[in-house]
Amino acid sequence: MNLQDKIEYSIALLRKCEQMALDMDPENGFRLAFSGGKDSQALYHIAKMAGVKFKAHMNLTSVDPPEVIRFVKRNYPDVELIKPKMSIYDMAKKKHVLPTKRIRWCCAEYKESSGAGKVILIGIRKQESIKRSKRNEFETGRKGKATFSGTFDQWSEHTETMVACVGGKDQILISPIINWTEREVWEFLNGKDISHCKLYDEGYNRIGCILCPMASFRTKVRDIQRFPYVKRKWIKVIQWLIDHGYAPEKITESGAEFGFNWWLSGKGFDQYYADEVLQQKIEFNV
């Protein structure tokens, strides 16, 4: 399937699902999850081409690159920017743990918690990771835990009343560009002369949260150089954890600067807290 075929398929999928979105939210239709990155841009413009009704939202985390926020405000003024009720730094204090690859409470708190009872459009792609390669274009569930995963047609065939089966806290996730490649995303955007965030031109392959636990070590180092204030704030959080008795003994003995570097590398830190969560049976919504 070439890019044009994929574009047509994505548009057809959106049009087939639109009535369900309107039934669940007559005023806004689809809820489009926007991040300012290339994939969410492709999703946004495909929805425009499909002519479906949608409202785009961008959930801020307090560690968003300022360049991304400025880009969105300038190029997508219709996107609603949703500020967090609590900064990620204060949330780490509340949970007594920093976000890690295995304990990704940050995504649960800031990205996956909104949109209950709505049909949400997301810009994930199978090519991005092994985990996402197992995702499908149509999923239902709660807080990211799918109860159905497949195509829209498969779901509608065995569901008599499509909307009635979704509870008030459930979500329907639709991924129109899930089978697109990165090359095709860029081909689509460049072919339509759609500008992108300048961070892509400065060496960034992804433009998510600053010091995201899922980012490569190289990207984290670049983040520290570009956004040193974020490092300072995380070190203050680690010092708070030390002062209040929530930090691992290794960090308490070595100090907040060491703790930050240990967290940055992911080595040991992630496993330690994963073991702590299991031992103490702490619920981090992940």
N, C-alpha and C positions, 0 to 999 in steps of 0.2 A: 504494500500500500504506500503510494507516494504522498508527499505533503498535501497536495490538493485533495486527495481522497480523504486524508485524515481531517482536514479542515471541514470538508462536507459532512463527515461522520460526526464530528464534534458539534457542529451546528444542528444536525438532525437530532442528536441526543438531547441537546438543550431544549429544542422545540417540543420534543415528546414529553419532557419532564415539566414543562412550564406550568401546565394546569395544576399539577400537584403542588408546585411551589405557591401558586396563587391561592389554592384552597387553604394552605397552611398560613399564608401571610398575604391576604388580598391587597394590602397597601403597598408592599414592597416587592413581592414575588421572591425570587432567589436572594439568598444572602451570600454575597461573593466575598471570600476571604482574600484580602489584598495585602501584599507585603512590600510592594515597590520593586521587587525583583523581576527578572525577565519572565519567569514562568507565570507569575500572577498578572503580569502585563499581557502576555499572550492570552490568558484566560479572560481577562477583562475585554479585550478587543474581539475575541471570538463571541463573547456574549453580546457585544454590540452588533456584530455582523448577523447574529441569529435573530436580533430584534426582540429578544425576550426581556421581560421586566425583571430588574434586579437592583439591589442596593449594595454597594461595595463598602466594606468596613476594614479598617486596619487596626488591629489590637497592638497598642504600644506596650513596651515592657520596661521602659526606663533605661535600657541599654541598647537602644536603637541608634545606628549611625546617624548623626545629624544630617549628613549629605543625603541619606535616603529620605528622611522626613521632608527636607527642603524640596527634593525632587518630586515627591508625591504632591506636596502642596502646590507646586508650580504647574505640574503636568496633569494632575488628576484632582482638581479642586472639589469634585463631587464625592470623593472618597471620604467617608466619615472616620476621623482619627479618634480612637477610643483610648483615653488615658487610663492607666491602671489605678485602682483605688489604693494600692499599696506598692511602693517601689520594690523592685526585686531584692534590693539590699535589706530592707526591713522584713521582707518575706523570708529571707534566709535566716534572719534572727528568730522569726516566729517559728520556723520549722527546725531550727537548731542545726541546720546542715546546708552546705552550698549545693547548687545543682551540679550533677555529674552525668556522665553518659548513661549510667545504670539507674540513677535516681533523677529522672527528668521532670521534677515537679514544676519547673519553669514553664514547660509546654502545657502541662495540665492546667496551671493557674492562669496563664496569660493568653494561650492560643486556643485551647480545646474546650474551655468552660462556657463560651458564649454560643448563642445560636440554638439553644434548646427549642425543640418543637418547630424547627424550620428546615427548609431544604438548602443546604450549604454547598456552594461551588468552591472547590479547592484545586490548586494548580500543581498537584503532585504528579510525578512521572515515574514509571517503572524503572527507567534507566538510572535513576538517582542512587539507588542502593538495593542491597539484597532484600531488606525488609520491605521496601516499597514495591519491589518486583512481584510480591505476593498480593498486593492490593488490587482492587477491581474498580471499574468505572462507577459502580453503584453499590453503596453500603448503607446499612441501617444499624443503629446501635446507640450506646450511651457512653459519653466521655471516651470516645475513641475505641471502645470495645465493640467490634462488629457482631451483630446477631444475624446479619445476612450480608453476603459479599458475592457479587456477580454482575450481570448486566441488568439494565432496567427491564428489558423484556422478560428475562427469567423471573424477576421478582413479581412483575405485574401478572404473570401467568398463574401463579399460585396464591395470589392475594386478591380476594374478592373486593374488599374495600381498602384501597391503598393507604389512605390517610388515617383511617380508623385504627390501624394496627400500630400506629406510632404514638407512644405516650407523650405526655407534656414535657418530659425531660429528655426524650429521645431526639436523635438527629438523623437526618438523611443526608449522606455525603455523596456528591456527584463530582467525578474527576474527568472533565471533558478532554483534557490533553494527556491523559495517563499513558498513552502509547506513543507520544511524540518523543523524539530524541532531542538532545540539547542543540544539535546542529539545526534541526527543523525549527526549533523555537527561534533561534537567531535568524534563520532564513525568513521566517514569517514576519518578525519585527522589522528587519532591515528591508524586506521587500515592500513593506507598507510605509517605510520611512518613519518608523516610530522611534523616538529617542529613548535612551536608557540612562540609568544612573551612572554617573561618571566613575564610580568606584570600579566598575567592570573594566574600564580603560586604564586603571591604575594597578592592575594585578590581582584584583579580587575575582574569584570564581563564583563565590556566593556572597550575598550581602545581608546576612541575617544578623542576629544579635551580636554585639561586641563581646568577645571572649566566650562565645557559645561553646559549651562542653563538647559538642559534636564536631566542631571545627578541627582542622588539622593543627598540629603544633606550630607549623610554619605560619598559618593564618593567625594564630593567637599571638605569636611574636610580632607580627605586623600590626595587629590591633594595639598591642602595648605601646608600640612606637608612635602610632597615629593618635591613639586615645589614652594618654597616660593617666588622665583623671579617673578612668574606670578602674585601673589597677589600684590607685590610691584608695578608692572607695571600697574595693573588695578587701584590701588589707585591713581597713578599719573594721569591716564586718568580722574578719577572722580574729582580730584583736578582741572584739566584743565577745566572740564565742569562747576565746581563751579566758577572758575575765569572768565569764559567767559559768565556766566549768563544762562547756559543751564541746570543746575541741579535743581531738585525739591527743593522747599523752605525748606522742612524737612532736606534734605542733606546739603544745604547751611548753615543752622543754626547749624547743628550737626557736620559737618566735613566729610572729605573724608573717614576716617576709618569707621565711622558709615555708610556712604553710601555704602562702600564695603560690610559690614556685612548685610545690608538691601538687597542689590542686591543678595548676596549669598543665603539668606534665601528664596528669591522670594516673600516673603509676603509683599503686598502693593506696592512694587517697580514695579512689572510686571503690575499690574492693573493701576497704575498711568500712566505709559508710554503708555499703550494701550489706555487709555482715551485721552491722549495728541495727539496720532496719529489720532484718530477719530476727535478730536476737531480742530486740525490744518490741517487735511487732508494731512498729510505728507506721501509721497510714499516711503516705505522701501523695495519694491520688495518682499513682503511676502504674 
